Amino acid sequence: MACWTITLEREGAAIVIRGEGDDPHAPDRIDYDLRGSPGPVYRELLDRIRGGVEVHLLDRMKDERDLYWIAECAYTEALLHPGWSVETDLPLLSEAEELPEGAIP
């Protein structure tokens, strides 16, 4: 069973998301851990993740259980809140997952 981590952090605070399973698109388990005081960024991240149920990206339904969707939401929050950064050990998506059929690279 593989383990992956997504960390949204700034000095003195972090939101750590850990996923375990065979597929990062549908992990068996996801845990959230807060370190320090992330303030409103944590609630905004959760709201953004939950809003993903209706999003179609790369011919795949994204939802709150997909670690790639969660990472994308974390990157967006880091852009919206200066001083925050994201680190993850998720494997890179294959080209087949990156580009929808018929897309021009």
JOMO-V662445 format. One record per residue. N is the residue number from 1. RES is the residue in one letter. SS is DSSP state (2 for helix, 1 for strand, 0 for the rest). NEAR is the number of other C-alpha atoms within 10 Angstrom. D_CENTER is the distance of its C-alpha to the mean C-alpha in Angstrom with 1 decimal. Layout:
BEGIN
n->[N | N]
res->[RES | RES]
ss->[SS | SS]
near->[NEAR | NEAR]
d_center->[D_CENTER | D_CENTER]
END
This chain:
BEGIN
n->[1 | 2 | 3 | 4 | 5 | 6 | 7 | 8 | 9 | 10 | 11 | 12 | 13 | 14 | 15 | 16 | 17 | 18 | 19 | 20 | 21 | 22 | 23 | 24 | 25 | 26 | 27 | 28 | 29 | 30 | 31 | 32 | 33 | 34 | 35 | 36 | 37 | 38 | 39 | 40 | 41 | 42 | 43 | 44 | 45 | 46 | 47 | 48 | 49 | 50 | 51 | 52 | 53 | 54 | 55 | 56 | 57 | 58 | 59 | 60 | 61 | 62 | 63 | 64 | 65 | 66 | 67 | 68 | 69 | 70 | 71 | 72 | 73 | 74 | 75 | 76 | 77 | 78 | 79 | 80 | 81 | 82 | 83 | 84 | 85 | 86 | 87 | 88 | 89 | 90 | 91 | 92 | 93 | 94 | 95 | 96 | 97 | 98 | 99 | 100 | 101 | 102 | 103 | 104 | 105]
res->[M | A | C | W | T | I | T | L | E | R | E | G | A | A | I | V | I | R | G | E | G | D | D | P | H | A | P | D | R | I | D | Y | D | L | R | G | S | P | G | P | V | Y | R | E | L | L | D | R | I | R | G | G | V | E | V | H | L | L | D | R | M | K | D | E | R | D | L | Y | W | I | A | E | C | A | Y | T | E | A | L | L | H | P | G | W | S | V | E | T | D | L | P | L | L | S | E | A | E | E | L | P | E | G | A | I | P]
ss->[0 | 1 | 1 | 1 | 1 | 1 | 1 | 1 | 1 | 1 | 0 | 0 | 1 | 1 | 1 | 1 | 1 | 1 | 1 | 1 | 1 | 0 | 0 | 0 | 0 | 0 | 0 | 0 | 1 | 1 | 1 | 1 | 1 | 1 | 1 | 1 | 0 | 0 | 0 | 2 | 2 | 2 | 2 | 2 | 2 | 2 | 2 | 2 | 2 | 2 | 2 | 2 | 2 | 2 | 0 | 1 | 1 | 0 | 0 | 1 | 1 | 0 | 0 | 0 | 0 | 0 | 2 | 2 | 2 | 2 | 2 | 2 | 2 | 2 | 2 | 2 | 2 | 2 | 2 | 2 | 0 | 0 | 0 | 0 | 1 | 1 | 1 | 1 | 0 | 0 | 0 | 0 | 0 | 0 | 2 | 2 | 2 | 2 | 0 | 0 | 0 | 0 | 0 | 0 | 0]
near->[8 | 10 | 16 | 17 | 18 | 23 | 22 | 25 | 21 | 17 | 10 | 9 | 15 | 21 | 22 | 18 | 20 | 18 | 24 | 18 | 15 | 12 | 14 | 20 | 19 | 17 | 19 | 13 | 12 | 18 | 10 | 12 | 10 | 15 | 11 | 12 | 12 | 18 | 9 | 8 | 19 | 17 | 11 | 14 | 20 | 14 | 13 | 19 | 22 | 16 | 14 | 19 | 14 | 10 | 13 | 11 | 14 | 13 | 12 | 11 | 14 | 22 | 20 | 20 | 20 | 19 | 26 | 21 | 22 | 23 | 21 | 15 | 23 | 29 | 20 | 15 | 20 | 19 | 13 | 11 | 12 | 9 | 10 | 20 | 18 | 20 | 14 | 15 | 10 | 15 | 9 | 9 | 10 | 8 | 9 | 9 | 13 | 14 | 15 | 14 | 10 | 6 | 7 | 6 | 7]
d_center->[19.1 | 16.2 | 13.9 | 10.5 | 9.1 | 6.5 | 8.9 | 9.3 | 13.1 | 16.5 | 19.9 | 20.6 | 17.4 | 13.9 | 11.1 | 10.3 | 8.1 | 10.0 | 10.2 | 13.7 | 15.4 | 16.6 | 13.9 | 10.1 | 10.3 | 12.3 | 12.3 | 15.4 | 14.0 | 11.1 | 12.3 | 11.5 | 13.9 | 15.2 | 17.4 | 19.9 | 19.6 | 16.5 | 18.4 | 17.2 | 13.9 | 12.6 | 14.2 | 13.0 | 9.3 | 10.3 | 12.5 | 10.1 | 7.9 | 11.4 | 12.7 | 10.8 | 13.4 | 15.8 | 13.9 | 15.2 | 13.6 | 15.3 | 17.6 | 15.0 | 14.2 | 10.6 | 10.2 | 8.8 | 9.4 | 7.5 | 4.9 | 4.9 | 4.7 | 2.1 | 1.8 | 4.7 | 5.3 | 5.4 | 7.5 | 9.4 | 10.3 | 11.4 | 13.6 | 15.0 | 15.9 | 17.9 | 18.0 | 14.3 | 12.5 | 9.4 | 10.1 | 8.6 | 11.0 | 9.3 | 12.4 | 12.9 | 13.2 | 16.9 | 18.9 | 19.5 | 15.9 | 15.5 | 18.6 | 20.0 | 23.6 | 26.1 | 23.8 | 25.6 | 23.8]
END
